[in-house]
Amino acid sequence: MLIVNRMKQLVYFLLVGLNILSHMEVDSSVDLEESICIFKNGGDSSICRGDLKVIYPELGNAACIVIPKCHNFRKLLSKKWSAPNVRFPDAMEDAMYVLMMVDPDAPSREHPTFRYWRHWLVTEIHGRELQLGEVRGTVLTAYTPPNPPSGTGYHRYQFFLYEQPVSRTISLDEHEAKSLSLWDLDSFTSRYNLGKPVVSTQFMTDSYKD
């Protein structure tokens, strides 16, 4: 009998609670994405190939995700965080690699007249350092954080890792060195016989102001 009474009490309190919830007003001004961290898939099967990790502080691995609004992640990405730790566990220890980060959606995905915007380019990276997530090499283009212009929608930030040919010095030509935008990525990779990327990934983000 005692158990039955307690079960009745539990059912009563559950019904009362549901009744209260049904009469609560929902504040439509609250952005669900801002109130809880929603990590959406920002991948592309042609780009997200292999286990290339792009690690930012607090956020963690940004590979193949849409950077969420929560915790000001988008603003931190654009204004505070420096270059990510890029890790490739399957890198060959004795090989050398070239890492590049580009924006194919500059100034917008609908009108990418400045593609590929070069955000980062490092050559002569030792495989054993990539295994540890340490990008140390010859910096041809210093890291520039993603900062999409307001109103241009989501931009893809793509990372390509190539194996660097033995005894081949890689550099930017005079025209490339003068500008980050309108970079002919295919011409660059062909010039140095880089072939196809060993591994690649991307993330997507919108302006933190939007």
ROSE-4610 file (N, C-alpha, C; in Angstrom, 1 decimal, always signed):
// ROSE-4610
residu = [M/M/M/L/L/L/I/I/I/V/V/V/N/N/N/R/R/R/M/M/M/K/K/K/Q/Q/Q/L/L/L/V/V/V/Y/Y/Y/F/F/F/L/L/L/L/L/L/V/V/V/G/G/G/L/L/L/N/N/N/I/I/I/L/L/L/S/S/S/H/H/H/M/M/M/E/E/E/V/V/V/D/D/D/S/S/S/S/S/S/V/V/V/D/D/D/L/L/L/E/E/E/E/E/E/S/S/S/I/I/I/C/C/C/I/I/I/F/F/F/K/K/K/N/N/N/G/G/G/G/G/G/D/D/D/S/S/S/S/S/S/I/I/I/C/C/C/R/R/R/G/G/G/D/D/D/L/L/L/K/K/K/V/V/V/I/I/I/Y/Y/Y/P/P/P/E/E/E/L/L/L/G/G/G/N/N/N/A/A/A/A/A/A/C/C/C/I/I/I/V/V/V/I/I/I/P/P/P/K/K/K/C/C/C/H/H/H/N/N/N/F/F/F/R/R/R/K/K/K/L/L/L/L/L/L/S/S/S/K/K/K/K/K/K/W/W/W/S/S/S/A/A/A/P/P/P/N/N/N/V/V/V/R/R/R/F/F/F/P/P/P/D/D/D/A/A/A/M/M/M/E/E/E/D/D/D/A/A/A/M/M/M/Y/Y/Y/V/V/V/L/L/L/M/M/M/M/M/M/V/V/V/D/D/D/P/P/P/D/D/D/A/A/A/P/P/P/S/S/S/R/R/R/E/E/E/H/H/H/P/P/P/T/T/T/F/F/F/R/R/R/Y/Y/Y/W/W/W/R/R/R/H/H/H/W/W/W/L/L/L/V/V/V/T/T/T/E/E/E/I/I/I/H/H/H/G/G/G/R/R/R/E/E/E/L/L/L/Q/Q/Q/L/L/L/G/G/G/E/E/E/V/V/V/R/R/R/G/G/G/T/T/T/V/V/V/L/L/L/T/T/T/A/A/A/Y/Y/Y/T/T/T/P/P/P/P/P/P/N/N/N/P/P/P/P/P/P/S/S/S/G/G/G/T/T/T/G/G/G/Y/Y/Y/H/H/H/R/R/R/Y/Y/Y/Q/Q/Q/F/F/F/F/F/F/L/L/L/Y/Y/Y/E/E/E/Q/Q/Q/P/P/P/V/V/V/S/S/S/R/R/R/T/T/T/I/I/I/S/S/S/L/L/L/D/D/D/E/E/E/H/H/H/E/E/E/A/A/A/K/K/K/S/S/S/L/L/L/S/S/S/L/L/L/W/W/W/D/D/D/L/L/L/D/D/D/S/S/S/F/F/F/T/T/T/S/S/S/R/R/R/Y/Y/Y/N/N/N/L/L/L/G/G/G/K/K/K/P/P/P/V/V/V/V/V/V/S/S/S/T/T/T/Q/Q/Q/F/F/F/M/M/M/T/T/T/D/D/D/S/S/S/Y/Y/Y/K/K/K/D/D/D]
num = [1/1/1/2/2/2/3/3/3/4/4/4/5/5/5/6/6/6/7/7/7/8/8/8/9/9/9/10/10/10/11/11/11/12/12/12/13/13/13/14/14/14/15/15/15/16/16/16/17/17/17/18/18/18/19/19/19/20/20/20/21/21/21/22/22/22/23/23/23/24/24/24/25/25/25/26/26/26/27/27/27/28/28/28/29/29/29/30/30/30/31/31/31/32/32/32/33/33/33/34/34/34/35/35/35/36/36/36/37/37/37/38/38/38/39/39/39/40/40/40/41/41/41/42/42/42/43/43/43/44/44/44/45/45/45/46/46/46/47/47/47/48/48/48/49/49/49/50/50/50/51/51/51/52/52/52/53/53/53/54/54/54/55/55/55/56/56/56/57/57/57/58/58/58/59/59/59/60/60/60/61/61/61/62/62/62/63/63/63/64/64/64/65/65/65/66/66/66/67/67/67/68/68/68/69/69/69/70/70/70/71/71/71/72/72/72/73/73/73/74/74/74/75/75/75/76/76/76/77/77/77/78/78/78/79/79/79/80/80/80/81/81/81/82/82/82/83/83/83/84/84/84/85/85/85/86/86/86/87/87/87/88/88/88/89/89/89/90/90/90/91/91/91/92/92/92/93/93/93/94/94/94/95/95/95/96/96/96/97/97/97/98/98/98/99/99/99/100/100/100/101/101/101/102/102/102/103/103/103/104/104/104/105/105/105/106/106/106/107/107/107/108/108/108/109/109/109/110/110/110/111/111/111/112/112/112/113/113/113/114/114/114/115/115/115/116/116/116/117/117/117/118/118/118/119/119/119/120/120/120/121/121/121/122/122/122/123/123/123/124/124/124/125/125/125/126/126/126/127/127/127/128/128/128/129/129/129/130/130/130/131/131/131/132/132/132/133/133/133/134/134/134/135/135/135/136/136/136/137/137/137/138/138/138/139/139/139/140/140/140/141/141/141/142/142/142/143/143/143/144/144/144/145/145/145/146/146/146/147/147/147/148/148/148/149/149/149/150/150/150/151/151/151/152/152/152/153/153/153/154/154/154/155/155/155/156/156/156/157/157/157/158/158/158/159/159/159/160/160/160/161/161/161/162/162/162/163/163/163/164/164/164/165/165/165/166/166/166/167/167/167/168/168/168/169/169/169/170/170/170/171/171/171/172/172/172/173/173/173/174/174/174/175/175/175/176/176/176/177/177/177/178/178/178/179/179/179/180/180/180/181/181/181/182/182/182/183/183/183/184/184/184/185/185/185/186/186/186/187/187/187/188/188/188/189/189/189/190/190/190/191/191/191/192/192/192/193/193/193/194/194/194/195/195/195/196/196/196/197/197/197/198/198/198/199/199/199/200/200/200/201/201/201/202/202/202/203/203/203/204/204/204/205/205/205/206/206/206/207/207/207/208/208/208/209/209/209/210/210/210]
x = [+0.8/+0.0/+0.9/+2.0/+2.8/+3.5/+3.8/+4.5/+3.4/+2.2/+1.2/+0.9/+0.9/+0.6/+1.7/+3.0/+4.1/+4.1/+3.7/+3.6/+2.5/+1.4/+0.3/+0.9/+1.7/+2.2/+3.2/+4.0/+4.9/+4.2/+3.1/+2.3/+1.7/+1.2/+0.6/+1.6/+2.8/+3.8/+4.2/+4.3/+4.7/+3.6/+2.3/+1.3/+1.3/+1.5/+1.6/+2.7/+3.9/+5.0/+4.8/+4.1/+3.8/+2.8/+1.9/+0.9/+1.6/+2.6/+3.3/+4.1/+4.8/+5.6/+4.7/+3.5/+2.7/+2.2/+2.2/+1.7/+2.9/+4.1/+5.3/+5.4/+5.7/+5.9/+7.3/+7.4/+8.8/+9.3/+10.4/+11.0/+11.6/+11.0/+11.4/+12.7/+13.1/+14.3/+15.6/+15.4/+16.6/+17.1/+18.3/+18.9/+19.4/+18.7/+19.1/+20.5/+21.0/+22.4/+23.4/+23.0/+23.9/+23.8/+22.6/+22.4/+23.1/+23.1/+23.8/+24.7/+25.8/+26.8/+26.3/+26.0/+25.5/+26.6/+27.3/+28.4/+27.8/+27.7/+27.1/+28.2/+27.8/+28.8/+29.1/+30.3/+30.8/+31.7/+31.5/+32.4/+32.0/+32.9/+32.8/+33.6/+33.0/+33.7/+34.9/+34.9/+36.1/+37.2/+36.9/+37.9/+38.3/+37.3/+37.5/+38.0/+39.3/+39.8/+41.0/+40.9/+42.0/+41.9/+42.8/+42.7/+43.6/+43.2/+44.0/+43.2/+43.9/+43.3/+43.7/+42.8/+43.0/+42.5/+43.4/+43.0/+43.2/+42.1/+42.2/+41.9/+42.4/+42.2/+40.7/+40.2/+38.8/+37.9/+38.0/+37.2/+37.5/+38.8/+39.2/+39.4/+39.1/+39.4/+38.3/+38.6/+37.7/+37.5/+38.1/+38.0/+36.6/+36.1/+34.8/+33.6/+33.7/+32.6/+32.3/+31.1/+30.7/+31.0/+31.8/+32.2/+30.9/+30.6/+29.3/+29.4/+28.3/+28.2/+28.6/+28.3/+28.4/+29.8/+29.9/+31.2/+32.0/+31.4/+32.1/+33.2/+33.0/+34.0/+34.4/+33.4/+33.7/+34.5/+34.2/+35.0/+36.4/+36.5/+37.8/+38.7/+38.0/+38.7/+39.3/+38.5/+38.9/+39.8/+39.7/+40.3/+41.4/+41.4/+42.3/+43.2/+42.6/+43.4/+44.5/+45.6/+46.7/+46.6/+47.6/+47.5/+47.2/+46.4/+46.0/+47.1/+47.0/+47.9/+47.4/+48.1/+47.7/+48.4/+47.7/+48.2/+47.8/+48.8/+48.5/+49.2/+48.5/+49.1/+49.8/+49.3/+49.8/+51.0/+51.5/+52.6/+53.8/+54.5/+55.8/+56.9/+57.5/+58.4/+59.5/+60.1/+61.2/+60.9/+59.6/+59.1/+59.0/+59.0/+58.8/+57.4/+56.8/+55.4/+55.2/+54.2/+53.8/+52.4/+52.1/+50.8/+50.3/+49.0/+48.4/+47.0/+46.6/+45.2/+44.7/+43.5/+43.0/+41.5/+41.0/+39.6/+39.1/+38.4/+37.9/+36.7/+36.2/+34.9/+35.1/+36.3/+36.5/+36.1/+35.4/+34.9/+33.5/+32.9/+31.7/+31.6/+30.8/+30.7/+30.0/+29.1/+28.3/+29.2/+30.1/+31.0/+32.4/+33.1/+34.4/+35.5/+35.4/+36.3/+37.8/+38.0/+39.3/+39.9/+39.2/+39.7/+41.1/+41.9/+41.9/+42.7/+42.1/+42.7/+43.7/+44.9/+46.0/+46.1/+45.7/+45.7/+47.0/+47.6/+48.8/+49.5/+50.8/+51.6/+52.9/+53.2/+54.4/+55.0/+56.3/+57.0/+58.0/+58.6/+59.7/+59.3/+58.0/+57.6/+57.9/+58.6/+59.0/+57.8/+57.7/+56.7/+56.5/+57.6/+57.6/+57.0/+57.1/+56.5/+55.0/+54.6/+53.1/+52.4/+53.1/+52.6/+52.2/+53.0/+52.8/+51.9/+51.5/+50.7/+51.5/+52.8/+53.7/+54.1/+53.6/+54.0/+55.2/+56.3/+57.6/+58.2/+58.5/+59.1/+59.4/+59.4/+59.7/+58.3/+58.1/+56.8/+56.9/+56.1/+56.1/+54.9/+53.9/+52.8/+52.4/+52.6/+52.2/+50.7/+50.4/+48.9/+48.1/+47.0/+46.0/+44.7/+44.1/+42.9/+41.7/+40.8/+39.6/+38.8/+38.3/+37.5/+36.6/+35.6/+34.7/+34.0/+33.9/+33.2/+31.8/+31.2/+29.8/+28.9/+27.9/+26.9/+27.3/+28.5/+28.9/+28.6/+28.0/+27.6/+28.8/+28.6/+29.6/+30.8/+32.0/+33.2/+33.8/+34.3/+35.1/+36.6/+37.2/+38.6/+39.2/+40.0/+40.4/+41.9/+42.3/+43.7/+44.1/+45.2/+45.8/+47.2/+47.5/+48.8/+49.4/+50.6/+51.3/+52.6/+53.0/+54.4/+55.3/+56.4/+57.3/+58.4/+58.6/+59.6/+61.0/+61.7/+63.1/+64.0/+64.7/+65.7/+65.1/+63.8/+63.1/+62.8/+63.4/+63.0/+61.8/+60.9/+59.6/+59.5/+59.1/+58.9/+57.8/+57.4/+56.4/+57.1/+56.5/+57.1/+56.8/+57.4/+57.2/+55.8/+55.0/+53.6/+52.8/+53.1/+52.4/+52.7/+53.9/+54.4/+53.7/+53.3/+52.7/+51.2/+50.6/+49.1/+48.7/+47.8/+47.2/+46.0/+45.4/+44.2/+44.5/+43.5/+43.6/+44.8/+45.1/+46.2/+45.8/+46.7/+46.4/+47.0/+46.2/+46.7/+47.1/+46.4/+46.7/+48.1/+48.3/+49.6/+50.8/+50.5/+51.6/+51.9/+50.9/+51.2/+51.8/+51.4/+52.0/+53.4/+53.7/+55.1/+56.1/+55.7/+56.6/+56.3/+55.5/+55.2/+54.7/+53.8/+53.3/+52.2/+51.6/+50.6/+49.3/+48.7/+47.4/+47.8/+46.9/+47.1/+47.2/+48.1/+48.1/+46.8/+46.4/+45.3/+44.7/+43.5/+42.9/+41.7/+41.3/+40.1/+39.6/+38.5/+38.1/+37.1/+36.9/+35.8/+35.1/+33.9/+33.2/+32.8/+32.9/+32.5/+31.9/+31.0/+30.4/+31.0/+30.7/+31.2/+30.7/+31.5/+31.1/+30.1/+30.1/+29.2/+27.8/+27.6/+26.3/+25.5]
y = [-1.2/+0.0/+1.3/+1.3/+2.4/+2.7/+1.7/+1.8/+2.4/+1.9/+2.4/+3.9/+4.3/+5.7/+6.6/+6.1/+6.9/+7.0/+6.0/+6.0/+7.0/+7.1/+8.1/+9.5/+9.7/+11.0/+11.4/+10.5/+10.8/+11.2/+10.4/+10.7/+12.1/+12.4/+13.7/+14.9/+14.7/+15.8/+15.9/+14.8/+14.9/+15.6/+15.3/+16.0/+17.5/+17.9/+19.3/+20.0/+19.3/+19.9/+20.1/+19.1/+19.2/+20.3/+20.5/+21.6/+22.9/+23.1/+24.3/+24.6/+23.6/+23.8/+24.2/+23.6/+23.9/+25.3/+26.0/+27.4/+28.4/+27.9/+28.8/+29.5/+30.8/+31.5/+31.2/+31.0/+30.8/+32.1/+32.5/+33.7/+33.5/+34.0/+33.8/+34.6/+35.5/+36.3/+35.5/+34.4/+33.7/+32.9/+33.0/+32.3/+31.0/+29.9/+28.6/+28.2/+28.6/+28.3/+29.0/+30.2/+31.0/+30.4/+29.9/+29.5/+28.1/+27.3/+26.0/+25.8/+25.1/+24.9/+23.9/+24.3/+23.4/+23.2/+22.1/+21.9/+21.2/+22.0/+21.5/+21.0/+20.0/+19.5/+20.5/+20.9/+21.8/+21.2/+19.9/+19.1/+19.1/+18.6/+18.4/+17.2/+16.1/+14.9/+15.0/+16.0/+16.2/+16.9/+17.5/+18.3/+17.5/+17.1/+16.4/+15.0/+14.8/+13.5/+13.3/+12.2/+11.8/+12.5/+12.2/+12.6/+13.8/+15.0/+16.2/+17.0/+17.3/+18.0/+19.4/+20.3/+21.8/+22.2/+22.4/+22.6/+24.0/+24.6/+26.0/+25.8/+26.8/+26.7/+26.9/+26.2/+26.2/+25.4/+25.7/+25.1/+23.6/+23.3/+22.0/+21.8/+20.6/+20.3/+20.9/+21.8/+22.5/+21.8/+20.7/+20.1/+19.6/+20.1/+19.6/+20.1/+21.2/+21.7/+23.2/+23.6/+25.0/+25.6/+26.7/+27.3/+27.8/+27.4/+27.8/+29.2/+29.8/+31.2/+31.2/+30.1/+30.1/+30.4/+31.0/+31.3/+32.3/+33.0/+34.0/+33.3/+32.1/+31.3/+32.0/+32.6/+33.2/+34.5/+35.2/+36.5/+36.1/+35.1/+34.7/+34.2/+33.4/+32.9/+34.1/+35.1/+36.3/+37.3/+37.4/+38.5/+38.1/+36.9/+36.6/+35.4/+34.3/+33.1/+33.2/+32.7/+32.7/+31.4/+31.1/+29.9/+28.6/+27.8/+26.5/+25.5/+24.5/+23.4/+22.4/+22.2/+21.3/+20.0/+18.9/+17.6/+16.6/+15.8/+14.8/+13.5/+12.7/+11.5/+10.5/+10.5/+9.6/+10.1/+11.3/+11.9/+10.9/+10.8/+10.0/+10.8/+10.2/+10.9/+11.6/+10.9/+11.5/+12.3/+12.5/+13.3/+14.8/+15.6/+17.1/+17.4/+18.4/+18.7/+20.3/+20.6/+21.9/+22.1/+23.1/+23.3/+24.7/+24.6/+25.9/+26.0/+27.2/+27.5/+28.6/+28.4/+29.3/+29.5/+30.6/+30.9/+31.0/+30.0/+30.0/+30.9/+31.5/+32.2/+33.7/+34.3/+35.7/+36.5/+37.5/+38.1/+37.5/+36.7/+35.9/+34.7/+33.7/+32.5/+32.6/+33.6/+33.9/+34.5/+35.4/+36.1/+36.0/+34.9/+34.6/+35.2/+36.5/+37.2/+37.3/+37.0/+37.1/+35.7/+34.6/+33.3/+33.1/+32.3/+31.8/+32.8/+33.2/+34.1/+33.3/+33.6/+32.9/+33.3/+32.4/+32.8/+32.2/+31.3/+30.7/+29.8/+29.8/+29.0/+28.7/+27.4/+27.0/+25.8/+25.9/+24.8/+24.1/+23.0/+22.4/+22.0/+21.4/+21.0/+19.5/+19.2/+17.8/+16.9/+15.7/+14.8/+14.5/+14.4/+14.1/+15.2/+16.4/+17.6/+17.6/+17.2/+17.2/+16.1/+15.0/+14.0/+14.5/+15.5/+16.1/+17.4/+17.8/+19.0/+20.3/+20.2/+21.4/+21.8/+22.9/+23.4/+24.3/+23.7/+24.5/+24.3/+25.4/+25.3/+26.7/+26.8/+28.1/+28.7/+29.9/+30.6/+31.5/+31.2/+32.0/+33.0/+32.7/+33.6/+33.4/+34.4/+34.4/+34.2/+33.5/+33.2/+34.4/+34.5/+35.5/+34.9/+35.3/+34.6/+34.8/+33.9/+34.1/+35.3/+36.1/+37.3/+37.7/+36.8/+37.1/+38.5/+39.2/+40.5/+40.3/+41.2/+41.2/+41.1/+40.3/+40.2/+39.3/+38.6/+37.8/+36.3/+36.0/+34.6/+33.8/+32.5/+31.5/+31.4/+31.4/+31.1/+29.8/+29.1/+27.9/+28.2/+27.7/+27.8/+26.5/+26.3/+25.0/+24.8/+23.6/+23.3/+22.2/+22.4/+21.3/+21.0/+19.7/+19.3/+18.5/+18.9/+18.2/+17.7/+16.6/+16.1/+17.0/+17.5/+18.4/+17.5/+17.7/+16.9/+17.1/+16.0/+16.1/+17.1/+17.8/+18.8/+19.8/+20.2/+21.2/+22.4/+23.5/+24.7/+25.4/+25.7/+26.3/+27.8/+28.6/+30.0/+30.6/+31.8/+32.6/+33.5/+33.6/+34.5/+36.0/+36.9/+38.3/+38.8/+38.3/+38.7/+38.1/+36.8/+36.2/+36.8/+37.2/+37.7/+39.1/+39.8/+41.1/+41.1/+40.0/+39.9/+38.6/+38.6/+37.4/+36.9/+37.8/+37.5/+37.0/+36.4/+36.0/+35.1/+34.2/+33.3/+32.1/+31.9/+30.7/+29.5/+28.8/+27.7/+26.5/+26.3/+25.2/+25.5/+26.7/+27.1/+26.9/+27.2/+27.1/+25.6/+24.8/+23.4/+22.7/+23.1/+22.5/+22.9/+24.1/+24.7/+23.9/+23.4/+22.6/+21.1/+20.7/+19.2/+18.7/+19.4/+18.9/+17.8/+17.7/+16.7/+17.0/+15.9/+16.1/+16.1/+16.8/+16.8/+15.4/+15.3/+14.0/+13.9/+15.0/+15.1/+16.5/+16.7/+18.0/+18.1/+19.3/+19.5/+20.9/+21.3/+22.7/+22.9/+24.2/+24.5/+25.7/+26.0/+27.1/+28.1/+29.4/+30.4/+31.6/+32.3/+33.5/+34.7/+35.9/+37.0/+37.0/+37.3/+37.4/+38.5/+39.5/+40.6/+40.3/+39.3/+38.9/+38.0]
z = [+0.0/+0.0/+0.0/+0.8/+0.9/-0.5/-1.2/-2.5/-3.5/-3.4/-4.3/-4.1/-2.8/-2.5/-3.0/-2.9/-3.4/-4.9/-5.5/-7.0/-7.4/-6.7/-7.0/-6.8/-5.7/-5.5/-6.6/-7.1/-8.1/-9.4/-9.7/-10.9/-10.8/-9.6/-9.4/-9.6/-9.1/-9.2/-10.7/-11.4/-12.8/-13.6/-13.3/-14.0/-13.8/-12.5/-12.1/-12.9/-12.9/-13.6/-15.1/-15.7/-17.1/-17.4/-16.5/-16.6/-16.5/-15.6/-15.5/-16.7/-17.3/-18.5/-19.7/-19.7/-20.9/-20.9/-19.7/-19.6/-19.6/-19.7/-19.7/-21.1/-21.1/-22.4/-22.8/-24.1/-24.7/-25.2/-24.8/-25.2/-26.6/-27.6/-29.0/-29.3/-28.5/-28.7/-28.4/-27.7/-27.3/-28.5/-28.9/-30.0/-29.4/-29.8/-29.3/-29.6/-30.7/-31.1/-30.2/-29.7/-28.8/-27.4/-27.0/-25.6/-25.3/-26.4/-26.2/-27.4/-27.2/-28.3/-29.3/-30.5/-31.6/-32.6/-32.6/-33.6/-34.8/-35.9/-37.2/-38.1/-38.9/-39.9/-41.0/-41.1/-42.1/-43.1/-43.3/-44.1/-45.6/-46.4/-47.8/-48.1/-48.6/-48.8/-49.7/-50.6/-51.5/-50.8/-49.6/-48.9/-47.6/-46.9/-45.6/-45.9/-46.1/-46.4/-45.5/-44.7/-43.8/-42.5/-41.6/-40.2/-40.0/-40.5/-40.3/-39.2/-38.1/-37.0/-37.0/-36.7/-36.7/-35.3/-34.4/-33.0/-32.5/-32.1/-31.5/-30.0/-29.2/-27.7/-27.4/-26.4/-25.9/-26.9/-28.2/-29.2/-29.4/-29.5/-29.8/-31.3/-31.8/-33.2/-34.1/-35.0/-35.8/-37.2/-37.4/-38.7/-39.0/-40.2/-40.7/-39.9/-39.2/-38.5/-38.9/-38.5/-38.6/-37.2/-37.2/-35.9/-35.3/-34.1/-33.4/-32.9/-32.6/-32.0/-30.5/-29.9/-28.4/-27.9/-26.7/-26.1/-26.9/-27.8/-28.6/-29.5/-29.8/-30.6/-31.9/-32.6/-33.9/-33.7/-32.7/-32.4/-31.9/-31.1/-30.6/-31.8/-32.7/-33.9/-34.7/-34.9/-35.7/-35.1/-33.7/-33.1/-32.1/-31.5/-30.4/-30.7/-31.2/-31.3/-32.4/-32.1/-33.1/-33.9/-34.7/-35.6/-34.8/-35.3/-34.6/-34.6/-33.7/-33.8/-34.8/-35.9/-36.9/-36.7/-36.6/-36.3/-37.3/-37.8/-38.7/-38.2/-37.5/-36.8/-37.8/-39.1/-40.0/-40.9/-40.5/-41.2/-41.2/-42.3/-42.3/-41.6/-40.6/-39.7/-40.5/-41.5/-42.2/-43.5/-43.7/-44.9/-44.5/-45.5/-45.4/-46.0/-45.4/-45.9/-46.1/-46.9/-47.2/-46.7/-45.9/-45.3/-45.8/-46.4/-46.8/-46.2/-46.0/-45.5/-46.4/-47.1/-48.0/-47.9/-48.3/-48.3/-49.8/-50.3/-51.7/-51.8/-50.8/-50.8/-50.6/-50.9/-50.8/-52.0/-51.9/-50.6/-50.2/-51.1/-50.7/-51.5/-51.0/-51.7/-53.0/-53.1/-54.3/-55.4/-54.9/-55.9/-55.4/-55.6/-55.1/-56.0/-56.2/-57.1/-56.6/-55.3/-54.8/-54.3/-54.8/-54.4/-55.1/-54.6/-53.2/-52.3/-51.3/-50.4/-49.5/-49.5/-48.8/-47.3/-46.4/-45.0/-44.3/-44.9/-44.2/-45.2/-45.2/-46.1/-45.4/-45.1/-44.4/-45.2/-45.4/-46.1/-45.2/-45.6/-44.9/-43.5/-43.3/-42.0/-41.9/-40.8/-40.6/-40.2/-40.7/-40.4/-38.9/-38.3/-36.8/-36.0/-36.5/-35.8/-36.1/-37.3/-37.6/-36.8/-36.5/-35.7/-34.3/-33.8/-32.5/-32.5/-33.7/-33.8/-33.7/-34.2/-34.1/-35.6/-36.0/-37.4/-37.3/-37.6/-37.6/-38.9/-39.6/-40.9/-41.4/-42.7/-43.4/-43.7/-43.0/-43.2/-44.4/-45.4/-46.6/-46.5/-45.8/-45.5/-44.0/-43.2/-41.8/-41.7/-40.6/-40.4/-40.2/-41.0/-40.9/-40.4/-39.3/-38.8/-39.7/-39.7/-40.5/-40.0/-40.9/-40.5/-41.6/-41.9/-43.1/-42.9/-44.0/-44.0/-43.6/-42.8/-42.4/-43.6/-43.6/-44.6/-45.8/-45.7/-46.9/-46.7/-45.5/-45.3/-44.9/-44.9/-44.4/-45.4/-44.9/-45.7/-45.3/-46.3/-46.0/-45.9/-44.8/-44.7/-44.8/-45.9/-46.3/-46.0/-45.5/-45.1/-46.0/-46.7/-47.6/-47.2/-47.1/-46.7/-47.8/-48.3/-49.4/-48.9/-49.5/-49.3/-50.2/-49.6/-50.3/-51.0/-52.3/-53.0/-52.3/-52.3/-51.7/-52.4/-51.6/-52.2/-53.1/-52.8/-53.6/-52.7/-53.0/-52.2/-52.9/-52.0/-52.5/-52.0/-52.9/-52.6/-53.4/-53.0/-53.7/-54.8/-55.9/-56.9/-56.5/-57.2/-56.9/-56.8/-57.8/-57.8/-56.7/-56.4/-55.3/-53.9/-53.8/-52.5/-52.2/-53.2/-53.0/-52.6/-52.8/-52.5/-52.0/-51.0/-50.5/-51.3/-52.0/-52.7/-54.2/-54.8/-56.2/-56.4/-55.4/-55.5/-56.4/-57.4/-58.3/-57.6/-56.8/-56.1/-57.0/-58.1/-59.0/-59.7/-60.0/-60.7/-59.7/-58.4/-57.4/-57.2/-57.0/-56.8/-58.0/-59.2/-60.4/-60.5/-60.2/-60.4/-59.6/-58.4/-57.5/-57.5/-58.4/-58.5/-57.2/-56.6/-55.3/-55.4/-56.6/-56.8/-56.0/-55.6/-54.8/-53.3/-52.6/-51.1/-50.5/-49.6/-48.8/-48.0/-47.4/-46.6/-46.6/-46.3/-46.3/-45.4/-45.0/-44.2/-44.4/-43.7/-43.7/-42.5/-42.2/-41.3/-42.0/-41.4/-42.0/-40.8/-41.1/-40.1/-40.8/-40.0/-40.5/-39.7/-40.2/-39.4/-38.0/-37.0/-35.6/-35.4/-36.3/-36.2/-36.6/-37.4/-37.9/-36.9]
